[in-house]
Amino acid sequence: MSTALLTAFTCGWMTLPMSFFLDGEDGKIRCPATAYLIDHPKGLAIFDTGLGTRFERPVGTPYQSGADLESDALIGSRLTAIGVDPSAVKWIINSHLHTDHAGGNRDLPNATVVVQAREWEYAFAGEDKAYHLPEYDTGQPVLKVHGEHDLFGDGAVMVFPSPGHTPGHQCARVMTPTGVAVLAADCCNLRRSLDELKLPDHCFDTDQYLATLKMLRARERKGERIFFGHDPDFWAQVPQNKPLDLAART
Ligand SMILES: [Zn+2]
């Protein structure tokens, strides 16, 4: 069976109303913007690129705003720090094109963007302020997919639709040597979203969102490991900057 190594990175932090993730809940949550390196024998891919330079501040200077990126947390800097050349990345899989998921696309200049065609169209429609056009209107090649897509043709990295948060949201299933990971991004922000089938206070389509959560729940019951999009408690348990050992995770 073909496999790929998976490495996690934090590419910025955001402070958001808790109700953005769990409808009806009070308070705020400080949550990570996440990105992953997928190292496959046929090339390198990145799943989501975190926050971009519009939120950047120099390392060590005070935290200033709700979306916050120390300059060493840009995806290109994260890669360089572990000895990977950002210009060697062949593919960017964007779960969707919101600013905390496509912010670092420009930092990977030779990558082709893999996105659902429906997401691409919606991002250019200008109906949702969470999209920031300069971050994805970059001139990079774009592979617009319709439904499932087997990135390397061997089943190791399968992209599949997970609509609801946005119309063209997608996940990636990665077969690692130590287990199967599903990178959920914003179709499942928190562990509680899945356990309680609880929706955010706003999304593109609530019926689709719920159907996607149920699909993820079925995958989890099959033994696939769900990587939640913005869960700080979950994220604290995920080792970063080195290939994940899914068998070792609690
Ligand atoms: Zn997000």
Boltz pocket constraint, residues with backbone or C-beta under 6 A from the ligand:
constraints:
  - pocket:
      binder: B
      contacts: [[A, 98], [A, 100], [A, 101], [A, 186], [A, 229], [A, 230]]
      max_distance: 6.0
